[in-house]
Amino acid sequence: MPELWFVAGVALGTIVTGFAAIGSFGRGSDSVRRTAWSREHALRQRGVSSQASVGASARHADDEVLSKAS
């Protein structure tokens, strides 16, 4: 009989966790931050954003300086 309660508890926990995950996914997909990130990501994929490439090259140069210093 204890095995039945264990299985029931695991099933209930799985259901509750699933609903929590689905709810948080819905809130995250409507997030303002995600919308801005998606827009920037699309620009970077198309190569339109020159600021993104300048920022990336500056970060790359910083990485080279740091790697030479160590």
C-alpha positions in Angstrom: 0.0 0.0 0.0 2.8 2.5 0.6 3.9 2.0 -3.0 0.6 3.3 -4.2 0.9 6.5 -2.2 4.4 7.0 -3.5 3.2 6.6 -7.1 0.3 8.9 -6.5 2.7 11.5 -5.0 5.0 11.3 -7.9 2.2 11.6 -10.4 0.7 14.6 -8.5 4.1 16.3 -8.3 4.7 15.8 -12.0 1.3 17.3 -12.8 1.9 20.4 -10.6 5.4 20.9 -11.9 4.1 20.7 -15.5 1.5 23.3 -14.9 4.0 25.6 -13.3 6.4 25.2 -16.2 3.7 25.8 -18.8 2.6 29.0 -16.9 6.1 30.4 -16.6 6.8 29.7 -20.2 3.7 31.7 -21.2 4.7 34.6 -19.1 8.3 34.5 -20.4 7.2 34.5 -24.1 5.2 37.6 -23.6 7.9 39.4 -21.7 9.1 42.8 -22.8 12.7 41.8 -22.3 12.3 38.8 -24.6 10.8 41.0 -27.3 13.7 43.3 -27.3 16.1 40.4 -27.2 14.4 38.7 -30.1 14.6 41.9 -32.2 18.3 42.3 -31.5 18.9 38.6 -32.2 17.2 38.9 -35.6 19.3 41.9 -36.5 22.5 40.1 -35.6 21.5 37.1 -37.6 20.9 39.3 -40.7 24.1 41.2 -40.0 22.3 44.5 -40.1 23.4 45.9 -36.8 26.8 47.5 -37.2 26.8 48.4 -33.5 26.6 44.7 -32.6 29.6 43.8 -34.8 31.6 46.8 -33.4 30.8 45.7 -29.9 31.7 42.1 -30.7 35.1 43.1 -32.2 35.8 45.3 -29.2 35.1 42.4 -26.8 37.3 40.2 -29.0 40.2 42.6 -28.8 39.7 42.8 -25.0 39.8 39.0 -24.8 43.1 38.9 -26.8 44.7 41.5 -24.5 43.6 39.5 -21.4 44.9 36.2 -22.9 48.3 37.7 -23.7 48.5 39.2 -20.2 48.1 35.8 -18.5 
